[in-house]
């Protein structure tokens, strides 16, 4: 605290304690006083100077409140304090407060010094309120903090949160300020090439200063992704959490891989690990996806000539080739060839009996980062009863999630029997 400002506060406190102990009579004159000043917030590098004003207001019922206002570009706070007396504690109240994060987020992050990305952009308005009592060095009360019209993003880490709101309640105690509850909502959020919406989270504070995320979920790909409960050490905010996926629409997932699928129907469930750190941002981890139990699924491949037919003869040789023309006359058409060709050209839909996707962020068996195993049958029926094949996806998993959008990943196909 700036030294002249500290002296002013001590002077006000002494005067208030003295006045609070005087008996109140009708003839007591009304006392009013006002002091103003300007202080540089050295603990917040880059923050603008703070203009302050302290007023000793007229006494009411023997209680002389002291009002204080603080103002700077993007900041306005009004508070009121009454001093303790022999038969009552003092009170404090945040009448109103508003902070523009576009002005104050960067200085606060610089002070925190926890390694957030240098291009982190935070906007929104923080609203303050609260009240409580105090006696000497003992404090008690509640403080409310609300964020409205917020957004957070990092271009370097390629993630963003839009339409962000937060409602927090803090307990103000002699030992410090402790988070009680926090409710977070967001309209949209994007990370690792995936966009979600309708995000909600419920958070509680712990006595050690960490926070516990009890519930967090959002809508994605027509379904829901729910995060398992986890704890965050605010001093070292590195998080690794498991995400449960339910009812994700294959039709929406197919849009991410237009080089492999031209269409899909049905829903899938799964589980995926996700990590986040201030330095690295969001990183997808290992996981699996499977067709939802009891729900029909179908897909249509993108055209890959020879994918299924490259090892299949178009005609069945009944006689040895050295017989020449007779061998060709007695070589009937392979009845499965035409069906498999239609499948590989995307002309024939497949009814999925099994779909399993494995994600390997560090690569599995070499360069693979994702493996898709499919067992299906032609939707139109015919001589081909079942088709099974595996798709190996090479490239960093972060890029695989954007497969087909930028072409940096590679598909390798293999067929099964």
C-alpha positions, 0 to 999 in steps of 0.5 A: 500500500502506498505510504501516504495512503496508509497514513490516511487510513490509520488517521481515519481509523483512529478518528473513527474509534475515538468518535465511536466512543463518544456519547451521542447527544442532540447538541453534538455537531455534525462532522464531515470530512473528505480526503482525496489522493492518487496511488500507483499500484506497484503490485500490478505492473502496467495498471493505471494509477488509482484515484481514491476519495475517503469521506467521513459521513454524518453520524446516524444513531451514534455511528459515523460511516466512512465512505471510500471510492476508488476509480481508474480507467476501467475500474470503479469501486464504492465501499463503506466502513463503520468502526467498532464501538464498545457494544458492537463490531465495525461493518464493511460493505462493498456498495458496488464495484465494476472492473473492465477486464480489457484494462485490468486482466493483463496487469493481474496476470503479470502479477500472478506470474503462472506462465499463461500464454503471452497472447492470452486475451480476456475481456468482460466486466467483473461486478463486485458486492458484499458485506461483513463485520470486523473487530480489530484484526478479525474479519467476517463476511461474504464477497460476491464476484460476477463476470458478465459478457466475458471471453478468453482466447489464445491464438498461439494455442488455438482455443477460445471461450465465448459468452462466458459468465461466472458467479462466485461467492467468497468467504472473507475471514481473518485468515484470508479470502476463500472461495465457497462456490462458483458457477460458470457458463459459456455459450461456445468453446473451441479447443483441439479443433473441436467446437462445443456449446452450452458449457456449465461447471460447478466449482467449490473451494478448499481450505488449502486454496485449491479448487474442486470442479465437481461438475463440468459438461458441454454439448459437442457433435450433437451429444454431450461431453462430461468431465470427471470431477478434478482438483486444480492447484491454482499455484500450478494449474496443470489439469489432466481429466477424463471426458465421458462422451455420450450420444455423439452424432456420427453425421457431425463427426464425419464432417471432420474426416471428408477424406474417409467418409462422405456420410454417416448416421447413428451415435457413438459413446466413448471416453477421452483423456484431456490435459491442459496447462498454461504453457501447452494449452489443451492436449487430447490424450488416449481414448476410445469411441464405440457405437452406442449400444442398441442404436443403428449406425450406418456410413458411406465411404469416400471414394477410394478405388481399389480399397476393397477390391485390390486383392480380389479378382473380378472373375473366378478362375476355374481353369488354369490360365495356360489354357488361354481362351477356354480358361477365360470362357469358364471364368465367371464373374466374382459375385462379390466384386461389384458390391465391394467396388460400390462400397469403396467408391461410396456408392453403397451404404454400410450398416455398422455392426462394430465401430471402435476408435482408439486414440494414441497421442504418442503413437501406437506401434509406430506412427499411428495416432488413431486406429479405426476398426469397422465391421459392417454389412452392405445395407442393400444386402447381397452376396457380401455378408460382412465387410471388416477393415481397419483405418490407421491414421498417422500424424499428431493427434492434435492434427488428426482431430482436424483431419480433412480440414488441413490435410496434414494427416495421412490415412492408411487402409487395410481390409480384413476378412 
